[in-house]
Amino acid sequence: MLPGLEPAELPADAIEVGRILDAWGIKGWFKVLPHSASPEALFSSRRWYLLPSEKGAKTFSGTALLRVRETREHSGSIVASAREVDDREGAEALKGARIFVPRSSFPTADKDEYYWVDLIGLDVLNREGVALGQVTELLSTGAQTVLVIGYTQDGKAQERMVPFVSAYVDNVDLPARRITVDWQLDY
């Protein structure tokens, strides 16, 4: 474990939200690459859980807790500082670390807004109650987001795509883990 970082247990609801790119400046700040175009979870959480990079040199092992002091946007990127990192050398040692935050620390989404991570795995049914499959991923096409729905037909894995817009999505019921859409099997 790096000096200053304490070992921690990864929370059961931890979501990977980004990674540390490199040191920034000489006072222990570091650049962060968010996995989302709207990285609110990085800004709202003051406790980041770090896992070493999957590739390249590993400067620590296991899970480490990082107590974030400040996170801000700077010239189109995100930079952060932490209590445990006070110089460039310490920040460089974090390079490549994967950042996780508990899902429970995400800011509350507004009405009719959803975190993509909450939609993955939901069952999708049409208005007639016919199962279309499960959400496997979401794609941002620029103009809109698209639900990628996985299903099996004749023993083969298949996909169908449904635009995630109000014209096709009737209801998202997170507690029931179900999305109802205006979509047919043959579309």
N, C-alpha and C positions, 0 to 999 in steps of 0.2 A: 504494500500500500504506500502511496506517496505520502511524504511528510505533510501533516496538517489535515489529510483526508481521513475520515473515520469509516471503518467498515459498516455496512448497513445491509438490511434485508430489503430486496426489491418488493414494493407493495404489490399485492395480488392484482390490483386494478391499474398497474403501471402501463403507460402508453409511451412508445418511443416518439418523441416530438422533434428531434434534431440531433446534431452532432457538433462538436467543437472543431473548428477549422484550424485555428492557429492563434498564437499570441497576438495581442494588439497593444502596441505601446510598451512602456517599461515598468508600469505600475501594477502588473498582474491582470490586466484586462485581457479578454480573449474574444475572438470572432466566433459567431455561432451560425450554422446553416440550419434554418428551420425546415421541417418536412412539410410545412403548410404555408400557403400564401397568406393566411391569417393566423399568425403565431401567438394568439392570445394566451395560450397555456404557458408559453415561455415567460410572458410578462406577468402573469398572475401568480405563478408558483414561486415561492421563496426557497423551496427545497427541491433540488434536482438530484436524481439518482443516476450515477454514471456507471456504465459498463465499458470495458476496454473495446477498442476498435476490433472489428472482425478480421481485418487485414493489417498487415504491417507490424511494426514494433509495438509491443505492449509495455507501457510504463507502470501499469498496476494490474492486479487481478481481482476478481470478485466484483462486488457492488460497493461503490463509495458514495457517501452522502456529501453533497456540495451545498453549502448555505449561501444562496445568492444574495448579494448586497444590492446590486443595481443591474437592470437590463434596459437597454435603450436602442433606438434606431439611430444609425450613423451612416450617412452617405449611401443609402440603399441597402445596408446590411444591418445585422444585429450584433451588438457588442455587450458584454456582461462582465461583472466583477463579482468575486466571492470572498467571503471572510477568510477562507483557508488559503487563498492565493494572493500573495502580496508583491510578486516580482515577475519579470518576464520569464525567467527560468521555470517557475512554477506553472505559469500559463502554457509554456511550450510543452511541458510534461503531460498536459491534458489533451494535446492534439490527437484528433481522431476519436476521442471518447464519445460514446453514444449517450444522449440525454433522455431520461425517462422522467415523467411526472405522473402522479396518481390521477386517474380520470376524475376522482372526486374533487380535485383542486382546480379543474377547468372552470372558467366563468360560466354562469348559467346562460344557456342559449335563449335568444328571444323566441317569442311565439312563432311557430312555423319555420324555425331555423333548427338545424341539426348538425351535430358533429358527425363527420363521415364514419368515424370509428363506431358510433352507436348504431349505424345502419347496416354495417357488415354482419351477415348471418341472419338477418330478418327474413321471414317467409314473405313471399309476394303472392297475393291472390288477386284475381280480377273481380269485377263487380258481381259476377255470378258465383263466386266462391271457388273457382277453379284455381288450383295451385299452379303457379308459373315457375316456381323454384325459389332459390335463396340468393340474397345479395352477396356476391363474392368480392366486388370492388366497385368503386365509383370512378368515373372518368370526367375530367374537366375538358370540355371541347372548346372553351372560350366563350361561346354564346350561352351554353347551359351545361349542367352536370347530367351525366347519364348513369343510370343504375345498370350494372352488369349483373345479370341474373343467371346463375348456374342451375342446370337441371340434367337429368339423365333420360335419354330416349334410346330404346332398343339396346340398352347396356352401354351406350356411349355418352361421355360427358359432352354437353352442349351449352351454348350461351345464347341468351337473348338480351337485347338492350332496350331500355325504356327511358325516355327523357324524364329527368327528375324535375318536372314543372307541373304547376297546378292543373294544366289542361289534361294531364294523364294521371297524376297522383291525387287520389281522392282523400286518403287518410294515412297518417303514419301513427301507429299505436306502439310506442316504445315498450310500455309495460307488457303488452300482449305479444311483443316481438313480431309485429305483422304490419305490412304495407298493403293497402288496397289501391288498385290501379284500374283505369279504364283502358284495358288492353286485352287482346284475344290471343289464343295459342298460335293462330296462323298468321299473325302480323310479322 
